[in-house]
Amino acid sequence: MDALAEDEMHDEFFPLVPAPEDGGPWQAPTDLEQKLHRLSRADNAYAYLRTLAIEGVYYPVRLDEARAAGEDEYPMLTIETPDGRTVAQVYTSGLLPRPHPFLVYEHATLGALAGIVPEDVEVLAVNAATPCEQYFLTTGDERETWLDLHHELFSSDELMDRVVTRRTGAPEPGLLLHGLACGAHLCFRNGDAWNTPHWHGMGYRGEVERIADDWGVHGRDDWLVMEERLLGRDVSPWYWDFVLGARNALAAAHGPRVDPEEWRNTVEGTLRVRARESGAPTDDREFGEFVAHLRALVGKVLRYEARFRADELLPPDGYVRTIAAWDIGRASKMARWGRGARYATEAEMHTAIERAAKEAQAAYGSWEEFSAGYILGRCLHFDEEAFGRWYTTVLDAHRALTTDPESPWRTVPFAS
């Protein structure tokens, strides 16, 4: 079931963004809406349509109809004008309103929209009641144009691996903004605006499918458990930080240059002591294989860190103290995904994101350090020392997020 809090009832079904009263320039939420505003003022409807073909749009659906829809069913909320015409409304991502308890937005490419818009619709209103509004007929010829533009211009890959920052409607500086910045790696990878407080993501259906397919989250109870596990750093294997913690202890006692063999011996010795204290057997084959795995993990971490230093992800004498960021960063996004799927209330999403900020600040001293921890966690999870796309894509993200002037890691101080 979806979550609903009493204080979430509101009447913001559709965006309502008035133009500046003084006739001055309009500050759009993102670069996309700024471009559409410019094209609309220039009366360049075809270029406007081409831009939609690249980015896609969102259309409103009643939540009960969205939940009841079959796999090949795409309900759409339409309106009737006073003169009797049927209009379909769609919006670009930066203009989507605060999530409504009974209305959701689905994402569609312009090509998909050609088949989704009901046959009785006569007008497609794009970003209605905003300074970048535009209107199109929905005749058969027009729909063919949408399909042609989609095939020419749309590429999901082109929408990924980019820094997108909202210029209006973002939270003020504080824990919520910091917690949103903790999810910057995934926002970059997915091409999402990192500082969007009202989450729609891939659209309602897309968010439900995303966390069901990738995370096994199929409802509110699943989301609550998964979010808590991520915030508690309980999704990644506990022994990753156990191994790193052994080096941290040695470095604190003897200085930062830790002998690898001493590190391995400390890992094994500490593990054996804890096993004996808990009454677990230490002389069977399973325990011996686990000890060998953790000793080998020391070498794997050292090899990754050597590559990190070569790629300037770590400073020349730097090392990763904890992979906490791997769970914290995903917790920041899971809070938003849960909201998009209507498993979380707005208050729950905000609380989880603020908790992610606190966890990050307790574990790290900078965004660069946070990023290195996130990347090592991702590599240990997926890469198997291949240094392939599981590493190179996140390295690209690190470089963009630490250099782009609009990146959260250049605009949000790490320490509160």
WOWOZI-V613911 format. One line per field, one symbol per residue. phi: phi as a letter, one per 20 degrees, with the letter a starting at -180 (. if undefined). psi: psi as a letter, one per 40 degrees, with the letter a starting at -180 (. if undefined). Layout:
phi->???
psi->???
This chain:
phi->.eebdgfefbdefcfccffgfemffeeffcgffffffffffeldffffffffffenbccebffffffeffgddcfbeccdegeneecddcbeffdfeggdgccccdebfffffgeefgfefdcdedlfmcfdfbccfcfgfffffgffffffdebfffedlbeccfdcmeffgqffffffffefgffffemeffdfedeclengfffffgeffecmedaffffgfffffffeldefgffffffffffgffffecofedfgfffgffgffffffffffenefddefffffffffffffgfffffffffgffemfdfgdebeebegffeffffgffgfffffemecffffffffffffffffffecdbfffgfffffffffffcelleleffeffffgfgfffecffefgfdddgfef
psi->iiihideehifgdiihgiihdeeaihhididddddddddddefgdddddddddddiiiiihhdddddehidehgihhiihideeihhhhiiideehihhidehihiiiidddddddhidehdhhhhfifiefiiiiifiddddddddddddddhhddeeigihhhheieiiihaddddddddeddddddefihdfhdhhdbeidddddddedddefheaddddddddddddefedihdeddddddddddddddeidghhddddddddddddddddddeeiieeiddddddddddddddddddddddddddefdiideiihdifdddddddddddddddddefeiiddddddddddddddddddieidddddddddddddddddffdfadddddddddddddedheeideeehidi.
